[in-house]
Amino acid sequence: MSGFNHQEFLSRLQFASHGRYLSSWLRGLGLSGSVVDGLLNRGKISTGNTLIVLQRAENLSLSWLLLGAGPPYVVERPDADSLSTLVTQLGQDNAEMILVTGGLRRALLLIATDGIGDEKIAGQMLDVLRIIADIEPALLAFASERARRVLRLSPKRYARLISGHIGTYQLIGDDSHPGLLSHAQKIDESELGEIAESNAVYGTSGDMLGFSADEMALVGRYRSLSAVDRRRLEAIAAIMTNPDLQSIDSSTEAVTIAEADHT
């Protein structure tokens, strides 16, 4: 495989294990001893099914796993019809939909025990997780009919989730290491109403505020920043819109610090 490096592949597997013993973790996914030995000792991927197991069980990006390209985990952005189809494929009674909040931003987690019908991951019944990022108002209405729990994250952690840097194990965990979802709480109808109202005003469409799509994208990025980075960005924006401010030491210092932090 062009660009494949076994040692780097092992390093990424180690990262994805999040402290789990590699051999035990892979066998726990239903991979045979010979397949695990080939992966760990010879860099051999015996079948495409091996990659499917890793991708689905951990929500891993195969581009990242094999080549180190992009973020580690898959994040999806379907429209309402595609999401409805996805839920149907996972099984209406077999999938749980969890609302995730990060400030005024909303995402969804879909969790289903794989093995619908006769299909299983390497013979195992495993929790399969899908991450749906920054849902539109139309998707919020769809979710409000199905979500039973809400996971409240800080804006910073939410940004990590929807940028593909938090995966299945970190969310679901196991008996010895509870995941973030252990903090999810039951959601009630009144709370869904409040979320729907705030989404109508601050949601990604921006219709009620008269924002364009580009402007709302900037708002979304601004909300994911820390308080310090927001002040730096505001100083930079002030200079860009008023050249006379370039002579002000505090603003120039803010720009210098911001540039230094991101080089």
Summary of the structure (lengths in Angstrom):
residues: 263
radius of gyration: 21.5
end to end distance: 33.0
largest distance: 69.9
contacts: 753
relative contact order: 0.10
helix: 54%
strand: 14%
